[in-house]
Amino acid sequence: MLIRFLGADRTVTGSSHLLEVNGLRILLDCGMYQEGHREDARQQNSKVAPDPQSLNAVILSHGHLDHSGKLPVLMLAGYKGPIYCTSATHEVAQIILEDSAKIQEEDAAYLNRRAVDPKAPPINPLYRAIDVPAVLNAFTHVEYGQKTDLGNEVSFTFFDAGHILGSCYIWIEWIEVQDQTKTKRTLLFTGDIGRYDTPIPRRRRARATFSSPKARTAENRTGRSARSSRSFWSRFSSPSSTLRDC
């Protein structure tokens, strides 16, 4: 198993992580980078996972722009596979992506009107409103607690993360074969973690009751405060041994 951090690495924006396991290439989130100078952010947001045509799946933790905002860029780069998410995440992401496309088109038009050099090439938006439906059509709904098989003995399950409507932890399981010995492996990708005791309306909740994962990955911008990710990891055995900065 190999994980590559393509975003949200020493920052908390642009979540995107490439998981390679049992011959599958799985992208966890595909978020927009939202920090720094305009041109720096544009360069970051023009990049997607290497060889997007060979990705087998995208799994979306929730609909916020910094987790879903580059999905149209990924589709334009050649990705044609499913984007797994909850039904509520689909609805949230649709609003956010359509709004993002409109803002980018308006920003590009404004910058082109204000161009200092009239001979300079026009600035194009990363994507337009007409590019969003392809993403929406690729959304494949998976509800909380529903185990989904990706093939090659790899599966995932969503659990309610309590961050926004539809947000989820992504619990990934696979069988690793080494020297003819099969070993079950697990990875927990938290996405964004919600605050405790903050109610979110929902029809049904799949409780996040799972054993201690082999590997865990999470963003953490408040690690030194009372609302630390360590309070989340404390529900597992020996959490401190696996807490590492990226």
TORLUMMI-367140 format. One record per atom (N, C-alpha, C, CB): residue in three letters; z, y, x. Coordinates in steps of 0.001 Angstrom, whole numbers, padded with zeros to 6 digits, always signed. Glycine has a CB too. Layout:
# TORLUMMI-367140
alaZYX;...
END
This chain:
# TORLUMMI-367140
met+000000-001192+000843;met+000000+000000+000000;met+000000+001245+000880;met+001223+000004-000955;leu-000840+002200+000523;leu-000950+003448+001266;leu-000910+004606+000279;leu-002254+003486+002117;ile-000090+005623+000570;ile-000053+006829-000247;ile-000483+008011+000610;ile+001366+007061-000848;arg-001410+008804+000077;arg-001817+010038+000733;arg-001450+011208-000172;arg-003345+010032+001053;phe-000736+012169+000388;phe-000312+013337-000372;phe-001389+014411-000239;phe+001077+013863+000122;leu-002144+014609-001300;leu-003256+015553-001288;leu-002868+016919-001830;leu-004404+015002-002088;gly-001645+017044-002324;gly-001123+018293-002849;gly+000367+018152-003051;gly-001821+018684-004166;ala+001034+019259-003390;ala+002493+019255-003557;ala+003171+018645-002328;ala+002894+018471-004833;asp+002660+018991-001153;asp+003207+018523+000118;asp+003770+019749+000837;asp+002111+017783+000996;arg+005109+019818+000955;arg+005806+020998+001470;arg+005548+022230+000593;arg+005369+021282+002915;thr+005214+021961-000643;thr+005089+022987-001663;thr+005248+022284-003004;thr+003711+023757-001561;val+005349+023034-004101;val+005544+022397-005401;val+004420+022770-006354;val+006899+022793-005999;thr+003214+022837-005843;thr+002064+023123-006683;thr+000892+022269-006217;thr+001704+024634-006643;gly-000024+021996-007131;gly-001191+021206-006775;gly-000900+019725-006624;gly-001774+021720-005514;ser-000064+019172-007498;ser+000304+017761-007402;ser-000931+016863-007440;ser+001262+017383-008534;ser-001070+016018-006424;ser-002188+015077-006356;ser-001895+014075-005257;ser-003545+015812-006098;his-001836+012799-005617;his-001413+011770-004665;his-002308+010544-004823;his+000086+011391-004877;leu-002897+010112-003728;leu-003835+008988-003747;leu-003111+007714-003331;leu-005046+009257-002812;leu-003069+006756-004250;leu-002431+005469-004007;leu-003521+004420-003816;leu-001474+005080-005179;glu-003479+003727-002687;glu-004416+002643-002417;glu-003630+001342-002328;glu-005226+002904-001104;val-003902+000429-003255;val-003127-000800-003335;val-003997-001925-003889;val-001871-000600-004212;asn-003954-003068-003237;asn-004696-004262-003673;asn-006173-003979-003950;asn-004055-004838-004922;gly-006766-003132-003127;gly-008176-002822-003268;gly-008498-001771-004309;gly-008905-004043-003592;leu-007484-001241-004982;leu-007691-000182-005968;leu-007354+001178-005367;leu-006839-000437-007223;arg-008064+002204-005836;arg-007782+003583-005450;arg-007375+004332-006716;arg-009027+004260-004750;ile-006110+004752-006770;ile-005529+005338-007972;ile-005027+006736-007642;ile-004380+004452-008533;leu-005443+007719-008432;leu-005006+009096-008212;leu-003895+009437-009198;leu-006194+010088-008358;leu-002751+009826-008673;leu-001628+010251-009497;leu-001654+011773-009585;leu-000267+009740-008914;asp-002024+012294-010740;asp-002162+013730-010996;asp-003348+014330-010228;asp-000866+014460-010613;cys-003817+015448-010728;cys-004916+016176-010082;cys-004732+017652-010422;cys-006338+015642-010554;gly-003704+018259-009791;gly-003267+019583-010189;gly-003866+020719-009386;gly-001811+019656-010099;met-003829+021891-009976;met-004368+023087-009344;met-003325+023744-008447;met-004856+024078-010404;tyr-003773+024171-007284;tyr-002930+024896-006332;tyr-002809+026335-006800;tyr-003512+024827-004882;gln-001568+026863-006882;gln-001345+028167-007501;gln-000547+029122-006615;gln-000631+027988-008813;glu-000630+028983-005315;glu+000111+029864-004414;glu-000837+030489-003395;glu+001241+029089-003697;gly-000367+031556-002736;gly-001097+032143-001622;gly-002210+033086-002046;gly-001668+031064-000781;his-003019+033480-001074;his-004134+034402-001282;his-005201+033752-002153;his-004737+034841+000067;arg-005940+034577-002894;arg-006961+034083-003812;arg-007947+033132-003132;arg-007714+035249-004419;glu-008449+033536-001947;glu-009461+032721-001278;glu-008868+031418-000759;glu-010096+033499-000129;asp-007626+031471-000267;asp-006962+030242+000184;asp-006784+029264-000972;asp-005597+030566+000815;ala-006340+029790-002107;ala-006157+028938-003283;ala-007488+028358-003736;ala-005505+029728-004428;arg-008538+029162-003679;arg-009856+028672-004091;arg-010319+027530-003201;arg-010882+029806-004063;gln-010106+027666-001895;gln-010500+026590-000979;gln-009722+025316-001264;gln-010285+027019+000475;gln-008424+025464-001508;gln-007612+024293-001840;gln-008099+023640-003142;gln-006125+024691-001967;asn-008425+024449-004111;asn-008797+023910-005417;asn-010224+023388-005474;asn-008618+024960-006463;ser-011000+023662-004440;ser-012359+023099-004363;ser-012342+021674-003830;ser-013250+023971-003473;lys-011208+021261-003272;lys-011098+019927-002667;lys-010503+018943-003665;lys-010234+019974-001386;val-011033+017729-003653;val-010467+016654-004461;val-010300+015423-003572;val-011372+016336-005703;ala-009842+014340-004147;ala-009637+013110-003388;ala-010944+012656-002737;ala-009079+011999-004299;pro-010880+012134-001516;pro-012091+011657-000842;pro-012822+010607-001676;pro-011739+011078+000529;asp-014143+010687-001682;asp-014991+009700-002369;asp-014549+009482-003815;asp-014967+008364-001617;pro-014608+010523-004630;pro-014097+010404-006000;pro-014825+009359-006845;pro-014190+011735-006682;gln-016094+009059-006491;gln-016835+008057-007259;gln-016205+006675-007166;gln-018270+007993-006779;ser-015453+006428-006076;ser-014874+005093-005881;ser-013444+004980-006423;ser-014884+004740-004404;leu-012922+006052-007005;leu-011602+005960-007624;leu-011657+005019-008824;leu-011098+007359-008053;asn-010628+004202-008978;asn-010571+003268-010107;asn-009874+003853-011324;asn-009868+002004-009690;ala-008946+004776-011104;ala-008195+005344-012229;ala-007508+006623-011797;ala-007159+004336-012771;val-007290+007494-012775;val-006416+008661-012624;val-005280+008485-013626;val-007199+010029-012859;ile-004044+008695-013175;ile-002888+008598-014051;ile-002198+009955-014044;ile-001912+007453-013600;leu-002024+010523-015223;leu-001541+011899-015362;leu-000097+011901-015859;leu-002445+012702-016330;ser+000791+012574-015113;ser+002205+012597-015500;ser+002479+013564-016653;ser+003063+012976-014303;his+001771+014699-016693;his+001902+015638-017805;his+000807+016690-017719;his+003298+016305-017804;gly+000789+017603-018696;gly-000359+018468-018853;gly-000326+019817-018167;gly-000561+018685-020232;his+000744+020172-017480;his+000802+021479-016826;his-000339+021647-015814;his+002160+021661-016128;leu-000749+022907-015607;leu-001915+023205-014777;leu-001779+022674-013353;leu-002147+024694-014737;asp-000570+022743-012789;asp-000402+022294-011408;asp-000382+020769-011294;asp+000881+022868-010829;his-000584+020068-012413;his-000698+018612-012398;his-002026+018131-012986;his+000458+017994-013166;ser-002683+018977-013771;ser-003932+018551-014424;ser-005111+019482-014173;ser-003712+018437-015901;gly-004877+020639-013568;gly-005866+021709-013534;gly-007152+021441-012780;gly-005258+022871-012968;lys-007164+020456-011873;lys-008390+020163-011121;lys-009153+018965-011671;lys-008056+019917-009670;leu-008758+018456-012817;leu-009486+017317-013389;leu-010972+017633-013611;leu-008843+016900-014715;pro-011343+018835-014113;pro-012775+019124-014234;pro-013496+019145-012885;pro-012970+020454-014929;val-012811+019624-011843;val-013410+019626-010500;val-013661+018183-010045;val-012486+020370-009479;leu-012708+017304-010333;leu-012860+015888-009982;leu-014045+015265-010710;leu-011578+015114-010311;met-014179+015558-011991;met-015299+015013-012767;met-016635+015552-012256;met-015132+015348-014259;leu-016675+016832-011913;leu-017906+017409-011382;leu-018273+016813-010025;leu-017767+018917-011262;ala-017259+016332-009296;ala-017500+015720-007987;ala-017959+014267-008096;ala-016241+015793-007144;gly-017970+013731-009322;gly-018539+012396-009502;gly-017636+011339-010093;gly-019002+011920-008234;tyr-016370+011682-010386;tyr-015488+010672-010970;tyr-015911+010383-012411;tyr-014009+011138-010920;lys-015992+009100-012774;lys-016451+008700-014104;lys-015474+007766-014814;lys-017799+008031-013998;gly-014319+007518-014236;gly-013401+006533-014782;gly-012420+007106-015784;gly-012652+005887-013679;pro-011435+006284-016179;pro-010444+006720-017168;pro-009393+007648-016573;pro-009764+005518-017783;ile-008840+008503-017421;ile-007687+009330-017082;ile-006574+008927-018045;ile-008018+010885-017176;tyr-005605+008183-017541;tyr-004543+007664-018398;tyr-003463+008731-018599;tyr-003929+006378-017789;cys-003057+008922-019848;cys-002013+009889-020167;cys-001452+009559-021540;cys-002559+011348-020123;thr-000352+010186-021907;thr+000157+010041-023263;thr-000688+010892-024211;thr+001655+010448-023340;ser-000607+010595-025497;ser-001382+011367-026473;ser-000942+012831-026502;ser-001241+010751-027870;ala+000362+013076-026328;ala+000851+014457-026303;ala+000348+015193-025067;ala+002385+014484-026343;thr+000281+014513-023934;thr-000269+015134-022724;thr-001725+015519-022931;thr-000141+014187-021521;his-002484+014690-023624;his-003873+015018-023949;his-003938+016358-024681;his-004511+013899-024810;glu-003093+016532-025687;glu-003120+017758-026482;glu-002707+018973-025659;glu-002208+017619-027692;val-001685+018819-024813;val-001240+019924-023963;val-002320+020272-022935;val+000086+019563-023249;ala-002872+019241-022286;ala-003873+019471-021245;ala-005133+020119-021810;ala-004228+018157-020556;gln-005502+019776-023018;gln-006689+020385-023622;gln-006520+021894-023731;gln-006961+019781-025011;ile-005376+022333-024211;ile-005109+023776-024323;ile-005144+024440-022947;ile-003738+024024-024998;ile-004494+023809-021981;ile-004375+024400-020647;ile-005716+024435-019931;ile-003362+023625-019812;leu-006494+023372-020017;leu-007779+023323-019314;leu-008791+024281-019938;leu-008336+021896-019322;glu-008812+024350-021256;glu-009726+025291-021901;glu-009368+026729-021545;glu-009704+025103-023422;asp-008076+027037-021501;asp-007634+028378-021126;asp-007949+028662-019662;asp-006130+028540-021384;ser-007717+027663-018794;ser-008005+027825-017365;ser-009484+028107-017135;ser-007582+026570-016584;ala-010353+027372-017827;ala-011795+027586-017668;ala-012189+028998-018099;ala-012586+026545-018481;lys-011629+029459-019201;lys-011948+030807-019696;lys-011507+031868-018692;lys-011272+031058-021065;ile-010295+031713-018149;ile-009781+032676-017166;ile-010641+032673-015913;ile-008320+032356-016804;gln-011048+031501-015447;gln-011878+031445-014242;gln-013229+032097-014455;gln-012068+030010-013801;glu-013820+031885-015615;glu-015104+032526-015906;glu-014946+034047-015936;glu-015671+032018-017252;glu-013863+034525-016569;glu-013632+035963-016643;glu-013349+036549-015272;glu-012481+036267-017584;asp-012554+035843-014451;asp-012248+036330-013105;asp-013504+036405-012247;asp-011210+035429-012435;ala-014352+035379-012329;ala-015588+035367-011540;ala-016495+036523-011949;ala-016328+034023-011709;ala-016607+036767-013255;ala-017437+037878-013733;ala-016890+039211-013245;ala-017516+037872-015268;tyr-015574+039378-013270;tyr-014944+040624-012814;tyr-015188+040833-011313;tyr-013419+040603-013113;leu-014982+039793-010518;leu-015172+039928-009067;leu-016624+040200-008714;leu-014697+038669-008350;asn-017544+039624-009457;asn-018961+039880-009192;asn-019333+041323-009549;asn-019841+038893-009985;arg-018715+041860-010593;arg-018976+043275-010940;arg-018423+044214-009883;arg-018361+043619-012306;arg-017307+043811-009272;arg-016643+044662-008288;arg-017060+044343-006856;arg-015147+044524-008420;ala-018078+043539-006678;ala-018494+043122-005334;ala-018851+044339-004485;ala-019696+042154-005411;val-018321+044362-003249;val-018587+045467-002326;val-020028+045415-001836;val-017616+045423-001130;asp-020494+044204-001532;asp-021859+044010-001036;asp-022715+043443-002164;asp-021881+043063+000210;pro-023643+044224-002713;pro-024478+043741-003825;pro-025373+042569-003430;pro-025340+044872-004353;lys-025568+042374-002120;lys-026409+041274-001645;lys-025610+039996-001413;lys-027115+041676-000362;ala-024292+040069-001555;ala-023461+038884-001349;ala-023731+037860-002450;ala-021959+039266-001319;pro-023638+036557-002128;pro-023856+035536-003159;pro-022809+035651-004252;pro-023826+034126-002544;pro-023188+035386-005497;pro-022228+035526-006609;pro-021094+034508-006502;pro-022946+035363-007960;ile-019949+034899-007002;ile-018796+034005-007052;ile-018884+033175-008330;ile-017453+034808-006993;asn-018786+031880-008189;asn-018841+030989-009340;asn-017439+030450-009657;asn-019827+029824-009079;pro-017122+030272-010912;pro-015833+029649-011252;pro-015806+028201-010787;pro-015572+029724-012774;leu-014600+027682-010542;leu-014480+026273-010156;leu-015068+025368-011228;leu-013009+025905-009903;tyr-014851+025739-012480;tyr-015461+025040-013609;tyr-015504+025981-014796;tyr-014682+023740-013960;arg-016312+025616-015760;arg-016506+026436-016950;arg-016027+025690-018185;arg-017984+026832-017102;ala-016014+026394-019301;ala-015569+025778-020555;ala-016414+024564-020920;ala-015616+026796-021688;ile-017694+024573-020561;ile-018570+023444-020902;ile-018232+022191-020088;ile-020035+023829-020675;asp-017415+022346-019029;asp-017047+021196-018194;asp-015794+020486-018694;asp-016834+021643-016762;val-015053+021109-019598;val-013787+020535-020054;val-013966+019319-020959;val-012991+021581-020782;pro-014932+019289-021897;pro-015059+018121-022779;pro-015211+016792-022052;pro-016227+018308-023678;ala-015856+016773-020891;ala-016002+015514-020148;ala-014645+014955-019745;ala-016874+015722-018901;val-013711+015859-019418;val-012352+015434-019082;val-011654+014885-020319;val-011543+016606-018483;leu-011760+015588-021427;leu-011097+015176-022658;leu-011619+013811-023122;leu-011306+016233-023760;asn-012906+013573-022935;asn-013485+012287-023324;asn-013013+011147-022431;asn-014996+012366-023290;ala-012594+011482-021215;ala-012119+010446-020287;ala-010654+010088-020512;ala-012312+010906-018854;phe-009924+010925-021257;phe-008510+010640-021513;phe-008362+009322-022266;phe-007860+011789-022313;thr-007486+008477-021759;thr-007174+007192-022376;thr-005688+007172-022674;thr-007583+005992-021456;his-005334+007091-023942;his-003941+007227-024347;his-003133+005964-024053;his-003860+007559-025826;val-001984+006179-023437;val-001008+005112-023203;val+000345+005680-023608;val-001012+004613-021688;glu+001056+005006-024469;glu+002322+005529-024953;glu+003489+005017-024111;glu+002523+005153-026417;tyr+004630+005654-024277;tyr+005822+005280-023517;tyr+006142+003792-023703;tyr+007025+006143-023949;gly+006482+003154-022590;gly+006912+001765-022638;gly+005793+000752-022724;gly+007802+001576-023777;gln+004543+001196-022769;gln+003398+000291-022889;gln+002865-000051-021500;gln+002280+000926-023761;lys+003008-001293-021082;lys+002536-001719-019768;lys+001019-001854-019786;lys+003195-003054-019351;thr+000361-001225-018815;thr-001099-001204-018760;thr-001588-001859-017479;thr-001627+000235-018858;asp-002457-002849-017611;asp-002991-003601-016479;asp-004225-002884-015927;asp-003343-005058-016898;leu-004224-002621-014621;leu-005365-001977-013959;leu-006249-002973-013232;leu-004878-000929-012983;gly-005851-004256-013234;gly-006588-005263-012479;gly-005996-005451-011092;gly-008059-004878-012372;asn-006408-006523-010429;asn-005935-006834-009070;asn-004409-006915-008993;asn-006440-005780-008083;glu-003799-007365-010102;glu-002340-007531-010191;glu-001584-006215-009983;glu-001872-008553-009163;val-002196-005135-010486;val-001568-003809-010455;val-001433-003317-011899;val-002408-002790-009582;ser-000270-002792-012245;ser-000046-002269-013598;ser+000848-001043-013529;ser+000587-003349-014517;phe+000904-000307-014638;phe+001810+000849-014706;phe+002397+000952-016104;phe+001069+002164-014330;thr+003544+001648-016189;thr+004216+001906-017456;thr+004719+003343-017449;thr+005388+000901-017692;phe+004567+004037-018577;phe+005090+005388-018727;phe+006500+005347-019314;phe+004159+006233-019616;phe+007369+006241-018787;phe+008688+006454-019368;phe+008905+007948-019528;phe+009807+005817-018492;asp+009599+008324-020576;asp+009801+009734-020914;asp+010557+010463-019803;asp+010564+009860-022240;ala+009942+011541-019272;ala+010568+012324-018206;ala+011336+013528-018746;ala+009515+012792-017220;gly+011137+013892-020015;gly+011899+014984-020614;gly+011556+016364-020106;gly+013323+014753-020399;his+010411+016521-019433;his+010028+017819-018864;his+009366+018698-019923;his+009076+017625-017664;ile+008259+018217-020489;ile+007594+018861-021626;ile+007126+017740-022551;ile+006380+019784-021163;leu+006531+018099-023663;leu+005993+017094-024570;leu+004991+016203-023832;leu+005327+017765-025792;gly+005194+014898-023913;gly+004272+013946-023312;gly+004508+013641-021855;gly+002920+014436-023464;ser+005412+014347-021194;ser+005622+014131-019752;ser+006248+012765-019496;ser+006518+015241-019159;cys+005944+012208-018334;cys+006419+010845-018073;cys+006652+010588-016590;cys+005424+009833-018614;tyr+007571+009638-016345;tyr+007631+008964-015056;tyr+006535+007899-015074;tyr+009065+008335-014782;ile+005960+007619-013918;ile+004948+006563-013820;ile+005534+005434-012968;ile+003597+007110-013200;trp+005764+004302-013604;trp+006353+003122-012948;trp+005211+002164-012629;trp+007453+002424-013862;ile+004926+001967-011343;ile+003785+001155-010917;ile+004300-000152-010310;ile+002896+001931-009890;glu+003680-001252-010714;glu+004049-002571-010214;glu+002813-003272-009665;glu+004708-003420-011328;trp+002985-004022-008606;trp+001888-004825-008077;trp+002447-006027-007318;trp+000979-003975-007157;ile+001571-007002-007099;ile+001921-008193-006328;ile+001288-008072-004958;ile+001456-009500-007046;glu+002107-008128-003945;glu+001635-008058-002567;glu+001600-009462-001987;glu+002536-007127-001709;val+000474-009835-001414;val+000319-011161-000833;val+000246-011037+000680;val-000941-011868-001388;gln+001162-011714+001364;gln+001179-011699+002820;gln+001582-013078+003315;gln+002145-010607+003363;asp+000741-013656+004166;asp+000983-015014+004688;asp+001210-015995+003542;asp+002204-015024+005645;gln+000350-015892+002534;gln+000371-016772+001359;gln+001662-016657+000541;gln+000184-018208+001798;thr+002428-015601+000790;thr+003652-015353+000029;thr+003436-014155-000886;thr+004862-015112+000975;lys+003735-014334-002179;lys+003587-013260-003147;lys+004916-012536-003332;lys+003076-013807-004493;thr+004874-011204-003239;thr+006074-010390-003407;thr+005790-009289-004407;thr+006541-009796-002056;lys+006673-009110-005388;lys+006516-008029-006352;lys+006980-006717-005744;lys+007298-008329-007642;arg+006128-005690-005842;arg+006452-004366-005318;arg+006430-003347-006458;arg+005457-003956-004194;thr+007182-002269-006286;thr+007233-001232-007307;thr+007243+000149-006673;thr+008461-001415-008196;leu+006677+001105-007390;leu+006676+002509-006981;leu+007003+003351-008201;leu+005301+002930-006357;leu+007909+004305-008052;leu+008225+005243-009123;leu+007720+006627-008735;leu+009753+005271-009410;phe+006802+007170-009536;phe+006327+008539-009375;phe+006903+009349-010528;phe+004750+008613-009342;thr+007736+010343-010212;thr+008485+011024-011263;thr+007687+012100-011985;thr+009714+011634-010684;gly+006630+012645-011361;gly+006075+013869-011919;gly+007164+014935-011871;gly+005551+013650-013384;asp+007273+015756-012897;asp+008352+016750-012981;asp+009466+016203-013865;asp+007824+018113-013539;ile+010690+016400-013430;ile+011848+015861-014138;ile+012442+016939-015035;ile+012910+015332-013141;gly+012721+016581-016286;gly+013287+017543-017224;gly+014769+017764-016993;gly+013059+017083-018639;arg+015274+018843-017542;arg+016710+019130-017473;arg+017464+018189-018409;arg+017000+020617-017843;tyr+018651+017818-017988;tyr+019476+016963-018821;tyr+019954+017715-020059;tyr+020667+016434-018026;asp+020133+016981-021166;asp+020701+017500-022415;asp+019869+018624-023033;asp+022105+017998-022166;thr+018562+018634-022736;thr+017656+019574-023379;thr+016773+018799-024345;thr+016798+020348-022329;pro+016932+019005-025653;pro+016202+018166-026618;pro+014715+018504-026670;pro+016807+018319-028008;ile+013884+017468-026777;ile+012456+017609-027006;ile+012124+016747-028223;ile+011609+017186-025733;pro+011500+017311-029267;pro+011152+016501-030444;pro+010215+015364-030049;pro+010496+017379-031537;arg+010466+014193-030541;arg+009622+013043-030254;arg+009771+012011-031364;arg+009978+012426-028883;arg+008732+011225-031542;arg+008789+010182-032565;arg+009673+009022-032094;arg+007365+009675-032901;arg+009448+008606-030875;arg+010158+007447-030366;arg+010302+007605-028861;arg+009421+006123-030728;arg+011385+007175-028326;arg+011618+007336-026906;arg+011802+005977-026242;arg+012836+008225-026662;ala+011016+005725-025178;ala+011207+004519-024379;ala+012164+004865-023246;ala+009840+003965-023827;arg+013342+004306-023285;arg+014342+004649-022283;arg+013899+004193-020895;arg+015695+004023-022641;ala+014168+005062-019903;ala+013776+004751-018533;ala+014819+003827-017902;ala+013612+006051-017695;thr+014759+002571-018279;thr+015689+001581-017732;thr+014888+000637-016855;thr+016446+000799-018870;phe+014953+000866-015555;phe+014233+000015-014628;phe+015078-000185-013380;phe+012858+000620-014274;ser+014753-001249-012666;ser+015499-001569-011456;ser+015140-000600-010343;ser+015227-003012-011016;ser+015889-000653-009247;ser+015633+000250-008121;ser+014249-000024-007545;ser+016718+000089-007024;pro+013365+000994-007487;pro+012009+000764-006999;pro+011974+000599-005482;pro+011102+001912-007416;lys+010910-000053-005015;lys+010716-000210-003570;lys+010425+001134-002915;lys+009571-001196-003282;ala+009678+001995-003609;ala+009344+003324-003083;ala+009415+004326-004218;ala+007930+003337-002420;arg+009696+005594-003872;arg+009833+006638-004875;arg+009224+007927-004324;arg+011329+006846-005270;thr+008578+008668-005189;thr+008055+009956-004763;thr+008325+010983-005849;thr+006542+009869-004449;ala+008781+012187-005422;ala+009113+013245-006372;ala+009014+014592-005687;ala+010523+013041-006961;glu+008606+015619-006476;glu+008712+016996-006005;glu+010161+017423-006148;glu+007756+017953-006796;asn+010603+018327-005248;asn+011959+018842-005381;asn+012020+020241-004789;asn+012981+017906-004690;arg+012174+021241-005643;arg+012257+022623-005150;arg+013686+023144-005188;arg+011350+023540-005975;thr+014628+022364-005730;thr+016012+022818-005844;thr+016948+021787-005243;thr+016383+023085-007313;gly+016567+021230-004107;gly+017315+020122-003518;gly+018712+020468-003066;gly+016574+019588-002374;arg+018994+021747-002852;arg+020322+022142-002397;arg+021189+022683-003534;arg+020202+023183-001303;ser+020673+022603-004749;ser+021423+023137-005880;ser+022043+021993-006683;ser+020509+024001-006781;ala+022793+022388-007714;ala+023431+021378-008565;ala+022393+020538-009281;ala+024360+022041-009585;arg+021226+021131-009585;arg+020167+020388-010255;arg+019298+019723-009196;arg+019316+021319-011173;ser+019873+018826-008454;ser+019184+018164-007345;ser+018557+016859-007790;ser+020146+017910-006194;ser+017476+016480-007117;ser+016863+015190-007429;ser+017811+014049-007107;ser+015554+015017-006660;arg+018822+014286-006259;arg+019762+013213-005949;arg+020530+012762-007191;arg+020739+013667-004869;ser+020724+013687-008151;ser+021395+013266-009374;ser+020537+012288-010152;ser+021734+014471-010241;phe+019212+012438-010048;phe+018305+011480-010682;phe+018332+010154-009940;phe+016873+012035-010727;trp+018213+010210-008602;trp+018157+008967-007825;trp+019488+008221-007857;trp+017766+009266-006379;ser+020572+008919-008198;ser+021885+008270-008169;ser+021995+007148-009191;ser+022978+009291-008417;arg+021070+007090-010153;arg+021143+005993-011115;arg+020606+004687-010533;arg+020372+006351-012374;phe+020064+004752-009299;phe+019617+003551-008618;phe+020610+003190-007521;phe+018202+003743-008035;ser+020538+001949-007046;ser+021427+001516-005972;ser+020981+002110-004652;ser+021469-000015-005881;ser+021943+002589-003849;ser+021702+003129-002495;ser+020563+004128-002453;ser+021405+002004-001531;pro+020611+005191-003269;pro+019488+006117-003298;pro+019307+006907-002021;pro+019651+007055-004424;ser+020411+007216-001321;ser+020308+008112-000178;ser+019476+007526+000939;ser+021673+008453+000336;ser+019374+006205+001000;ser+018620+005584+002088;ser+017132+005807+001938;ser+018908+004102+002152;thr+016676+006235+000747;thr+015238+006422+000532;thr+014853+007868+000299;thr+014785+005601-000633;leu+015789+008796+000379;leu+015471+010205+000214;leu+014972+010776+001528;leu+016693+010988-000286;arg+013722+011158+001559;arg+013121+011719+002760;arg+012278+012918+002369;arg+012268+010662+003508;asp+012244+013935+003238;asp+011368+015079+003005;asp+009953+014723+003399;asp+011849+016316+003785;cys+008963+015276+002673;cys+007558+015093+003034;cys+007023+016407+003620;cys+006710+014646+001789;
END
